[in-house]
Amino acid sequence: MGQKTHPFGFRVGITEVHKSRWYAPKALFAELLVEDYRIRAYVDKRLNRTPPFAAVADIIIERTREELTIILKTARPGLVIGPKGQEIDRLTSDLQALTGRKVAVKIIEIKNPDTNAKLIAEAVAEQLKKRANFRRLVKQRCEGAMQAGAKGARILLSGRLGGAEMSRRLDTRLGSIPLSTLQANVDYALVPSHTKYGTIGVKVWVFKGMFTDKEEEQGASKAAGARARARGRH
């Protein structure tokens, strides 16, 4: 058995912050958890799976007693907002209908999409559907991440690559990826690519350097679980 753990889950509460930030009594917890799942699925389908593809990499959900706040991290904020804010108003009203609560949607722009694991994985998955040369594609994405300032990048493809009869793996690495180091800022994403000849799994790891005490989470808030404890170096 491989002793593998999710790089984000490994760091939650230590150097990373939770993506759902709320407390609930036992009786309400299950209902709100399912609601969170539905919100994420709906937003992903609406903004990432249908045109115009808005490149939403992260969905953060915060709750207070009165209001539900959804923070979207996107590389294309203009597409989420729409002309004169029409799209975001429509999205807000649809989410209010879905949840039956007062909803506020906030948008944070991803300044450097080339080092975002989720966006890299989505781009690779999309190209694989179009039967692009997977070796060249993976090499280009890894090099692009390194040029954009990443300290290390790794892309792992697994499945019927190039429509081959037997499934195989392609693992490409540049730089270093210290997965056992809690202080390391490692971004990870897994995106399936549903091609005509089967599903290909795309995993991406991007090492962005070490967390420091001075770095403040972009869009940090005062909500429960919104601040991770910085680890001192011993």
Order of alpha helices (4+ residues) and beta strands (2+ residues): alpha-beta-alpha-beta-beta-alpha-alpha-beta-alpha-alpha-beta-beta-beta-beta
